[in-house]
Structures are given as C-alpha cells and as structure tokens.
Amino acid sequence: MAPTAVNAVPGGANVFVAAYDTTARTGYIFGFASSSGMLTPLNGGAPFPAGTHPSAITSDPSGTYLYVTDVAQGNILGFAINSGNLTPLSGSPFPAGGQPSAIAIDAASKFAMVANAQDSTVTTYSVSGGSLTRIGTFATGLQPVAIGIDPSLNQYIYTANFLGNTVSGFQLDPNAGTLLNTQFSPFKANTEPTAVAAIPHNGSKK
C-alpha cells in the first residue's frame, strides 16, 4: 500500500491519508482521529474505498467535506465527513480532466480548482452542499502537478507545471469562478517543480 496524499481537516480533529494498493490497483482512504499529536485509526482501522488511483486529497474549510482526485479514472470523489466517517456524496464521482493531480478549495468554500496533468489545464467548479458543478477549463503550462490559492486575498491561483518548468498564475473571479491569466504568466521555475505553497506576510495582503 503506497500513500499518495495526506490531509488534516481544519481544526485538526481528523487526518485522512489517500493510498494506492499497487497489487490490487485500487484506491483507499485511511482515517484517523487526532489528539495531542497522536493518531487513532477510525472505522476500526479499515480504509474507505477511493476509486482506482487517488492522487490528491483536500477538505473544505469547514471540515465538512473531503475530496480525492483519481488520476486513473479522471474524476473527483466527494465525501461527507461525519465524526470521522466518510459517506460518498450524491453525484460523486465528479468528472475532471485527464489525470487530475491536485485539488484546492477557496477559503469561502465557494469554488474548487483541479489541476489536470495530462491535459495541461485547470478546471474550476462551483461548490454547493458539497457537490461540484463544472464551470470551465483553463490552459496552464505543461503538466501541472500541484495547485494552490493565496490565503490573503483568496483570489490568486498558482499551478506548478512539472514538464514546463514553470508556474502558471491566475486570478479567480469571485462571482463567476472563472480564471484570468495573471500578467507575465507562466513564470520561470526550477526544473520539474512539484509543489506550491502560499503564505501571508506579516498579516499584509500580498
């Protein structure tokens, strides 16, 4: 069993780990209760089924919903979190592009953004009651494998483009959920970037 991604829900009460069974070629999610830095397995230690090959995992800011991208099936699995247990959402799995590799949700839980590595695109979705509805798809640099949103203004999206050796930047429309290329994007990066992180600086909005 090979872990592929980890997510701690806001507040830290639960931690979820996506994993790929290389023998059975099946995906799973392992859930844990977290207390004082210690992890206790949920569901009697039994994992929750999670498609074929989970590639990324995230929860919404309220810790109510969990999402996992399936790189093999080209979709997004959605779950409701209830006392650490996972229940598939109605309409799940939701369609994504080719080889979805990363997912992020904005601070208002209004939109989700998924990076599609094979297609070199980002797809945006509206979020309502946990369900995802596709808004549009936007071109990135070559093979985006990570995605992040700025925590200060909650409107700038970035992807790390592994084969393009670049970072693509977008501005998120707070009403429509569409993306507009930022000036001079894509930006030069080191060879084969694999991750994105954004932090606020001294409380200022940058």
N, C-alpha and C positions, 0 to 999 in steps of 0.2 A: 504494500500500500504506500503510495507516494503522495505526501501532502503537496498541494498546489497553491493554496492561498489561505490566509487567516483573517478573521475579522472579530474585533471586540465591539460589542454594541455600546452605544453611548451610555455612560454611567458605569460600564464595566461589569454588569451583573452576569453577563454571559459571553462566552467566546465560542466561535464556530470555526471549524477547520474543514476546508474542502480537500478531498483526496481522490486519487485515481488508482483503481486496482489494475495494475499492469497485466495481471494474469487473466482476470475475468473481463477486462476492458469495460469497467463500469465505474460510475462516479458515486461518491458518498459525501455526506456532511457529518462530522462528529461535533456534538455539542457538549459544552462544559459550563458548569456554574463556577463563577469566580468570586473568591472571598479572601481578602488579605494576601493576594498574590498566589493563592492555591487554587488549583483547578480540580473540580469533581465531575466525573462523567455524568451526562444526562442520559435519559432513556435507557437506563441500565447498562450503559456503555455501548449499546447498539447504535450504529450510524443510521442516518436518514438517507434514502436513495436520492441521488442527484444527477440524473442523466447519464451521459456516457463518459465525458472527459471534462470535468469542471476546471475552469482556468482562472477565474477571479471571483471574489465574494465581497459583498458590502451590505450594510444595513442602512435604513433611513435614519435621519437624525433623532427620531422619536424612539428608535429601537423596537418598532412595531413590526417591521417587515425586513426580510432578508432576501437578497438576490444573488444568484450564481450564474455566471456565463458558462455555456457549454461549447467549447471550441470545436468539438467534433460534430455536433448537431446544428450549430449555427443558431442557437436560441438562448433565451434567458429564463431561468427557473425562478419563480417567485414563491415565497413562503410567508405565512403569518407566524409571528413568534408569540407563543403563549406559555409563560412560565418556563421558558427554555425549550419547549417542544415546538416542532415545526409542522405546519399544515399547509399543503400546496394551495396557492391562490387560485380562484376561479379564472380561467383563461390561460393559466400557465401550462406549458412554457410559451413565452412571448417571442416572436420572430426577431432575429438580429441579422447582421450581415455575415460575410464569410469569415470564419474563425474569430469570433468575438473574444478578445483577450483581456479586456479591462472594463470596469464599470465605475461610475461615480454618480452620486446624487447631490443635488444642490442643498444648501442649508435650510431652505424653505420647504423641502420635500415636494417641490412642485415639478421638477424635471429630473430625468435620468439621462446620462450620456454613456454610450457604449462605443469603445474603440474596436473596429473590425480589422484585424491584422491582414487577412488575405485581400480584402477589398481596398485597403488604404483609405478608410473612411471613418467618420464618427456618425452614429445615428442618435438622434435625440428623441425622447419620449416624454409625454405628459404622465404624471403620476396621480391617480385618483383611487382612494381606497386600496392602495397597494398595486392596483392593476396598471399596466403600462400600455400606452397608446402611441404608436409611432407618429412623430411629427415630420422629420426629414432626415436626409443623409447628406453629409458634407465631406469634401475631399481633404485628406491630410497628406503628410509626407509618406514615404514608403514604409509600410508595415508598422503601424502604431501598435505598441505592446503595453502601454501604460497611459493612464489619463488622470488628471487632477483638476480641481477647481479652486480658485483663490478663496481663502477663508475670510478676507476682509470685506471685499465688495460683493462676493458671491456672484460674479458675472464673467470672470475670465477663465477660459478652459484651455488646458495645455495637454498635448499628447507627445510622448517620447516615441520617435519613429526609428525603429531598430535598424532597418536596412538603409534608410535615408540619411542616417547620422544627423538628424535634425530634431527640432522641437517645433510643432505647429501650435499657433496661438489663435484663439477665437474669443469673440465677445458674445455672451449669451443674451438674447433678447428676453427680458424678464416677463414679458407678457406672452409672446408667441412661442418661445422656446427654440427659435432658430439661431443659427450661428453665423457670425460675420467674421471673416479673416481679419486679424489684427495687422497693423502696419508692419511691413518687413517680414511677416511670417511666410515660410518657415525660417526658424533661426538655427544657425550652426550649433552643433553639439559635438561632444566627443564621439569616438567610434562606437557604434552599436549601443546607444542608450537604452536602458531597460526600466527606468523608474522615474516618477515625477513626484515632487513634494513642494508645497507652497506654505509659507508661514507668515503671519502678520509681524510687522516690525514695530516694536515699542508702542503697540496699540494704534499706530497710524495706519491709514488705508493706502496701501501701495500695490 
